């Protein structure tokens, strides 16, 4: 039997070696790790610490265990910090005001960047989702789902790959804030109009106008949440 200290040492060996192999390109994102037997021999460990190390890296977003297929390397994002953020929010270390400030910084910049060179089809997809918000504006659930999708489309299209990964870590708080900001059908239709103003400026290739339209929209959201919109 391997004692606890040895097992921890073997786990650390597995985690560090696999991380290094992913970072240096031995196993790029999307690839499968070698079979367990060969990997264990290469690392000089037994299957138990190998599996434990792989599970640790899966929890951190580096790997995904696919039953019947193997272990695939993934591109980690900031979703792994969701639990930490939930904890900090629960104990009032961070609040919706702080999240709103982050959204203003990131999403206004994203809107400006996209207006410089809008990706093909983006404007049409944004308007399609915005129409779904308008069609389901009486139901908080329908509004929240479609509104999240609208902002996700903007983030996913950003030329800066850090922005969508960063905001992914705040997803639960973002959804919660959108539920809280629902103040009736008229407010949802106002959000639809604000979204269209952003889309129109992106379509017109007006970076400064797109930034201002997004800031105006987020200011509207802040007021619905009872926050200070002047950030």
matplotlib code that plots the C-alpha trace (Angstrom):
import matplotlib.pyplot as plt

x = [0.0, 1.2, 1.2, -0.5, 2.7, 3.9, 0.5, 0.5, 4.0, 2.9, -0.2, 2.0, 4.2, 1.3, -0.3, 2.9, 4.0, 0.6, 0.4, 3.9, 3.0, -0.1, 1.7, 4.6, 2.3, 2.9, -0.9, -2.6, -6.2, -8.6, -6.1, -6.5, -4.0, -2.2, -3.8, -3.5, -1.0, 1.5, 1.0, 1.6, 4.8, 6.1, 5.4, 6.7, 3.5, 0.7, -2.8, -4.2, -2.2, -2.5, -6.3, -6.3, -4.0, -6.2, -9.3, -7.6, -6.8, -10.4, -11.6, -9.3, -10.6, -7.5, -8.9, -12.2, -12.8, -14.9, -16.3, -15.4, -13.2, -10.4, -9.2, -9.2, -7.2, -9.4, -8.8, -9.3, -11.2, -12.2, -15.3, -13.1, -13.3, -17.1, -17.2, -14.7, -16.8, -20.0, -18.3, -17.1, -20.5, -22.2, -20.1, -20.3, -16.7, -17.9, -21.3, -23.3, -21.8, -18.4, -19.7, -21.4, -18.1, -16.4, -19.1, -18.8, -15.1, -15.2, -18.5, -18.1, -14.6, -16.0, -18.7, -16.1, -13.8, -16.6, -17.7, -14.3, -14.6, -17.9, -17.6, -19.7, -23.2, -22.9, -25.4, -28.0, -27.4, -27.7, -30.9, -32.3, -31.6, -32.9, -36.2, -36.5, -36.2, -39.0, -41.2, -40.8, -40.7, -43.5, -41.6, -38.5, -37.0, -37.4, -35.9, -33.0, -32.0, -32.2, -30.5, -27.6, -27.3, -27.2, -24.3, -22.6, -22.6, -20.9, -18.2, -17.7, -17.1, -14.5, -11.1, -9.7, -10.0, -9.4, -12.8, -15.2, -13.0, -12.9, -16.6, -17.4, -16.2, -18.9, -21.7, -23.8, -23.6, -24.5, -27.5, -28.6, -28.2, -30.3, -33.1, -32.9, -33.0, -36.3, -38.8, -41.6, -42.4, -41.8, -38.3, -37.5, -38.7, -36.5, -33.5, -34.5, -34.3, -31.0, -29.6, -30.7, -28.9, -25.7, -26.3, -27.0, -23.7, -21.8, -23.5, -22.6, -19.0, -19.1, -16.7, -17.3, -21.0, -21.1, -19.2, -21.5, -24.6, -23.3, -22.5, -26.0, -27.5, -25.5, -26.4, -30.0, -29.4, -27.6, -30.6, -32.9, -30.7, -30.6, -26.9, -24.9, -24.8, -22.0, -19.0]
y = [0.0, 3.5, 5.8, 9.2, 11.2, 9.1, 9.3, 13.1, 13.2, 11.0, 13.1, 16.2, 14.5, 13.6, 17.1, 18.9, 16.6, 16.7, 20.5, 20.8, 18.5, 20.6, 23.9, 22.8, 21.4, 17.7, 17.4, 20.4, 21.4, 18.9, 16.0, 12.8, 11.8, 8.5, 5.3, 4.9, 2.1, 3.9, 7.2, 5.6, 3.9, 7.1, 9.0, 6.2, 6.1, 3.6, 4.0, 5.3, 8.6, 8.9, 8.8, 11.2, 13.6, 13.5, 14.2, 17.2, 18.6, 17.9, 20.0, 22.8, 22.7, 21.4, 18.0, 16.3, 12.6, 11.1, 7.7, 5.1, 7.5, 8.6, 11.9, 15.0, 18.2, 21.2, 25.0, 26.1, 29.3, 31.1, 28.9, 27.1, 30.2, 30.2, 28.6, 31.1, 34.0, 32.6, 32.3, 35.9, 37.1, 35.3, 37.0, 40.4, 40.6, 41.3, 42.5, 43.3, 46.8, 45.3, 42.9, 45.8, 47.8, 44.8, 44.5, 48.2, 47.8, 44.6, 44.8, 48.4, 47.6, 44.5, 46.5, 49.1, 46.4, 44.6, 47.8, 48.2, 45.0, 43.1, 39.3, 38.0, 37.1, 38.6, 41.4, 39.0, 36.6, 39.4, 40.6, 37.1, 36.7, 40.2, 39.3, 36.3, 38.6, 40.7, 37.7, 36.4, 39.6, 38.7, 35.7, 36.4, 33.0, 33.6, 37.1, 36.0, 33.1, 35.2, 38.2, 36.1, 34.7, 38.2, 39.2, 35.9, 36.3, 39.7, 38.2, 35.1, 37.3, 39.5, 39.6, 39.4, 35.7, 36.7, 38.5, 35.6, 33.3, 35.9, 36.6, 32.8, 32.8, 35.2, 33.4, 32.4, 36.0, 37.4, 35.2, 36.1, 39.8, 39.6, 37.8, 40.6, 43.3, 42.0, 44.7, 43.9, 43.7, 47.4, 47.2, 44.2, 46.0, 49.0, 46.5, 45.3, 48.8, 49.3, 46.1, 47.3, 50.6, 48.6, 46.4, 49.3, 51.0, 47.8, 47.4, 51.0, 50.3, 53.1, 52.0, 55.0, 54.9, 51.2, 51.8, 54.6, 52.5, 49.7, 52.0, 53.5, 50.0, 48.9, 52.1, 51.2, 47.8, 49.3, 51.5, 48.5, 46.8, 49.9, 50.4, 53.5, 53.8, 56.3, 54.0]
z = [0.0, -0.9, 2.2, 2.0, 1.7, -1.2, -2.9, -2.6, -4.1, -7.0, -7.6, -7.7, -10.2, -12.4, -12.3, -13.0, -15.8, -17.5, -17.2, -18.7, -21.6, -22.3, -22.1, -24.3, -26.9, -26.4, -26.0, -27.5, -26.7, -28.3, -28.3, -26.3, -23.6, -24.2, -22.7, -18.9, -19.0, -21.2, -19.4, -16.0, -17.2, -18.7, -15.5, -13.2, -11.1, -10.5, -11.9, -8.6, -8.4, -12.2, -12.1, -9.0, -10.8, -13.9, -11.8, -10.3, -13.7, -14.8, -11.9, -12.9, -16.5, -18.1, -19.0, -19.7, -19.0, -21.9, -20.9, -23.5, -25.4, -23.1, -21.5, -23.7, -23.3, -23.1, -23.2, -19.6, -18.8, -15.7, -14.9, -12.3, -10.1, -10.0, -6.6, -5.2, -6.6, -5.2, -1.8, -2.0, -3.0, -0.2, 2.3, 0.7, -0.4, -3.9, -5.0, -8.0, -8.1, -8.7, -11.3, -13.0, -13.1, -14.7, -17.3, -18.2, -18.8, -20.8, -22.7, -23.8, -25.1, -26.9, -28.6, -29.8, -31.1, -33.0, -34.6, -36.2, -38.1, -37.5, -38.1, -40.9, -39.7, -36.3, -36.7, -38.0, -35.1, -32.6, -34.1, -34.1, -30.4, -29.6, -31.4, -29.2, -26.1, -27.5, -28.3, -24.7, -22.8, -20.3, -18.8, -16.6, -17.6, -21.3, -21.0, -18.9, -21.2, -24.4, -22.8, -21.6, -25.1, -26.7, -24.5, -24.9, -28.7, -28.3, -26.0, -28.1, -31.2, -29.4, -31.1, -27.5, -26.4, -22.8, -22.5, -23.0, -20.8, -18.1, -18.0, -18.0, -14.4, -13.5, -15.3, -12.2, -10.8, -14.2, -14.5, -11.0, -11.7, -14.9, -12.9, -10.4, -13.1, -14.5, -13.6, -16.0, -19.7, -20.4, -19.0, -21.1, -24.2, -23.2, -23.1, -26.5, -27.8, -26.1, -27.7, -31.1, -30.6, -29.9, -32.9, -35.2, -34.3, -34.8, -38.2, -39.1, -38.1, -35.6, -32.7, -30.5, -31.0, -30.2, -27.0, -25.9, -26.8, -24.6, -21.7, -22.0, -21.9, -18.9, -17.1, -17.7, -16.2, -13.2, -12.5, -12.6, -10.0, -7.8, -8.4, -9.1, -12.9, -12.8, -13.0]

ax = plt.figure().add_subplot(projection="3d")
ax.plot(x, y, z, "-o")
ax.set_aspect("equal")
plt.show()
